[in-house]
């Protein structure tokens, strides 16, 4: 079971939205980026050099740029995600499951963070792009990190 070798988040996008159904206010945050399993290929010369291997991706991980969410508000959250293989050294890969959730912080269960869950079998190196959208009531995002000392 392997976690990503590296995570490269893109700038996070936050917007205030109004529901077309009931007029309720919400905060929509879009997270996106690229995960690498294995070392990215060396493309500095005329040839592409890969250090091939295999891995099973099964370890969930928190997105490094996640906002802190109140655990009390996660029942009203809508979380959607999509993933795609962005770069692969071969055709030997199976990405069989993906999901995103607001998961409790192991240090403080009153705080939740965006957690991405993948299940796949890959020949490395491989890059997986992700996008996670979180829609919550505006007050669900904590203004400070309560896990910070």
Rosetta blueprint (number, residue, H / E / L):
1 X L
2 X E
3 X L
4 X L
5 X L
6 X E
7 X E
8 X E
9 X E
10 X L
11 X L
12 X L
13 X E
14 X E
15 X E
16 X E
17 X E
18 X E
19 X L
20 X L
21 X L
22 X L
23 X L
24 X L
25 X E
26 X E
27 X E
28 X E
29 X E
30 X E
31 X E
32 X E
33 X E
34 X E
35 X E
36 X E
37 X E
38 X L
39 X L
40 X L
41 X L
42 X E
43 X L
44 X L
45 X L
46 X L
47 X L
48 X L
49 X E
50 X L
51 X L
52 X L
53 X E
54 X E
55 X E
56 X E
57 X E
58 X L
59 X L
60 X L
61 X E
62 X E
63 X L
64 X L
65 X L
66 X L
67 X L
68 X L
69 X E
70 X E
71 X H
72 X H
73 X H
74 X H
75 X H
76 X H
77 X L
78 X E
79 X E
80 X E
81 X E
82 X E
83 X E
84 X E
85 X E
86 X E
87 X E
88 X E
89 X L
90 X L
91 X L
92 X L
93 X E
94 X E
95 X E
96 X E
97 X E
98 X E
99 X E
100 X E
101 X E
102 X E
103 X E
104 X E
105 X E
106 X L
107 X L
108 X E
109 X E
110 X E
111 X E
112 X E
113 X E
114 X E
115 X E
116 X E
117 X E
118 X E
119 X E
120 X E
121 X E
122 X E
123 X E
124 X E
125 X L
126 X E
127 X E
128 X E
129 X E
130 X E
131 X E
132 X E
133 X E
134 X E
135 X E
136 X E
137 X L
138 X H
139 X H
140 X H
141 X E
142 X L
143 X L
144 X L
145 X L
146 X L
147 X L
148 X L
149 X L
